[in-house]
Amino acid sequence: MELLMIEDNASVSEMMSMFFENEGYQASFYDDGQAGYQAFMAEPNRWDIVILDLNLPSMDGMQICREIRKASSNVPIIMLTARDSESDQVIGLEMGADDYVTKPFSPMTLLARIKALYRRAQMGSVNQVQEADDAFDVRTNVLKINTATREAFYNDQLIENITPKEFDLLVMFAQNPKRVFTREELLTSLWEDPFYGDERTVDAHIKKLRQKIETVGEQVIQTVWGVGYKYEEPGGKE
């Protein structure tokens, strides 16, 4: 695994460097936002995970996250923040981050998040689109999903720029139409268990996923007020 860590706290980088080396990971560290962003853009297909601090000199983490997402919809991004504000974390997720870790953090917690994201993202390295009908292993009336290429089509239109976590959410909903999932159930199934973050993480990811679905068709992820979310096709079809 090749990691890009953009973090201006030298002690944090030095600590994680030891843990990464112990895991056999190759990691590159940058303490300047602009320099780290340029390193990513120079080889956007090189990196398996990007670990990104929010507060950085020359270019902040929000900007970097947004620009990386324009260049790559697939690379998993973990944001690091010393802030205790839920709004900062949610904004980071809306910019395209897949997860966040609040400082101070345990190195083992960050490693667990990295491994979980990598496991779910590694299947997304297949770039060839398989159009044959038998390539789609998850189907509804309007959706066809290929979990090997990690592509989803709504009425034969590709839902573009789905992040790894958004894809996992869509598959879970499509495999269980009309079943209502609580936020806790989604966190337990698709994030690490136990999850130490905020349940609003789910809301942020679903908001972005809905926006992408709506570019190609009517909404299929419905809110069940006071409970959670479910998959239901237009007109209530099963």
N, C-alpha and C positions, 0 to 999 in steps of 0.2 A: 504494500500500500504506500502511495506517495501522498504526503500531507503538505499543505501550504498553511502556515500559521502566521498571521499578521497580528502582532502583539507588541506594544511598546514597553511593557514591563519586563525587564531583563530577567528578573528572578523567576517569573512565571515561565518564560521561554526556556530558561536553563533547567528548571524542574521538569517540564514536559519533555525536553530533549532526552533526558535520562530515561523516562518512562517509554517514550517512543522507540528509543534504541533497544530497550529491553524487550519490546514487543516485535522487534525486527522491522519496524516501519522506517521509511526514508522520509525525513522531514526537512523542509526549508523554512527558515524564520526571517521575518522582516519586521523592523520596529517603526517603519514609516508607512503610512497608508498609501501614498502615491507609488512608492517603490514596490510594495506588495501587490498592488493592483496591476502594475506594469509587468511584474513577474508572472501573474496569472495570464494576462492577455498575450504575453509572448508565447506561451504554450498552453492554451486553454484545455487541450485534451490530455494533458499530462497528469492532472491532479485528480486523486480519488476523493479527497475531502478538503474543504477549506474551513479553517478555524479563524474566526474574525472578531477582533475586539471592536467595541463600539467607539471608544474614545481613542482616536489616533491622530498624530500630527499630519498635516498637509492634506489629508483626505479622510473623512470620517467613515466609520464602518457602515452606516446607512447608505452612503453614496457608493461605496465599494460593492456592497451587496446588490444594490439596484443595477449597477453596471455589469457585474458578473452574471446576473440573471439574464440580461439582454444577450450576452454572449453564449451562455450555456444554461439550458433549462434542466439539465440532469445532474450536474455536480452538486453533491450535498454540501450545505453550508451550515455550520454551527456558529452562533454568535455568542461572544463572551461579553458580559456587562457587569460593571461594579454598581450599577444603578439598581435601586430597589423599586423602581417604578414599573407597574404593570403596563402602562401605556408605551414605554420604550420597548418592552419585550414584544408587545403585540404589533407595534409599528415595524419592528425588525422582521417579524414573521410575514407581515404584509408586503415587505420589500422583497421577499423571496427566500428568507432563511428557512431551513427545515427544522431547526431546533435551537434552543439557547441554554446557556449555563450561566448562572449568576455567581459572581465572585463574592467571597472566596469559595473555591470549590475543591473537592477532593480529586486528585489526578485519576483515581480509579473510576470516579463518576464520569469524568470527561472521556476516558477510554471506553467505558460502557456505551456512552452515547455514540462515539465514533464507530464502534463495532456494529451497533444496531443499525445505524444509517448505511454503513458500507454493505452489510448483508442484503439490505433491501434495494440498494442502488446498483449492485454489481451486475444484475441481470439486464440493466438498462444500457449496457455497452454495445448491444447488437444494434447496428445502424441500418441494416437492410430491412425495408418494409416488406412483410409477407402479406400479399393480398388474397391468397386463397382462403376460401371459407373455412376450411378445416384448421387454419392457423389460429382461429379465435376460440379460446377456451372458456370465456365468460360471455354470455349473451343475454340480452333482454330484447324487447320489441324494438327499441331504438338504439341500443348500445351493442357494439362488438368490441371485445377487449382481448388483446394478445398479451398474456403475462410474460411471454418469453422476450418479445421485443419491447414490452412495456409501452404499448400504444393503445389508445382508445379512440373509437370512431362513433360518432353520433349521426345516425342516418347516413353512414358512409363518408362523413366529413371528419377528418382528423381533429381531435381536440388538442390544440397545440400548447406547447410550453408547460406541460404538467410537471411539477416537481415530484421527486420520489415519494414524498409523504402524501401529496395530493393523489397520486396514482393509487397508492395503497388504500386510501380512504374510498376512492371510487370503486375499486374492486370489491372491498368489503360490503359496500352498500348494494352494488349490483348483484352480488352473490346471495344477498338476503333481502329481496324486495319486500317492502312494507314492514319489515321488522324495525322496531324503534330501538336505536342504540343511545344509551346515555353517554355523556362525555367521559365518564369514568370507564365505561366499557371500551370505548375507542382508544383511550389513553393506555389501558392495560393491554389491549391487543396489538396496537401499532407503535407504541412507544415502549421504552423499557419499563419493566415492572419490578419494584414500585417506581412510579413517576413522581419526581419531587418538584415539578414546576407548577404552573398555573393551568387550570382547566380551560382558560380562555385561549390557550394554545390551539385547541380543537376549533374553536370559533374562527380564529384567524385563518387557519388552513382551509376550512370549509368556505369561508367568504371568498378567498382567492379561487378555489376550485369552482364555485358557482359562477364567478365572473367568466371563467374560461368556457364553461359549459354553455353559457348564454350567448357566446359568440357564434355558436353553431346550431342552437335549438332551444326549445323550452326547458325550463328548469326541472330537474328530476330529484334533487335533494331538498327535502322539505323539513321545515322546523316543526317539531312537536313541542309546543310551548310548555315549559315547566319540566320537560323530560329530556329531550335530546333531538335526534335527527333520524330520518328514514329516507329510503329510496321509493319514489312513486312516480310512475311515468305520466305524461300529460293525459288528462282525462280519467286518471285513476286506473289505467290498465295494469294488469299484472304482468 
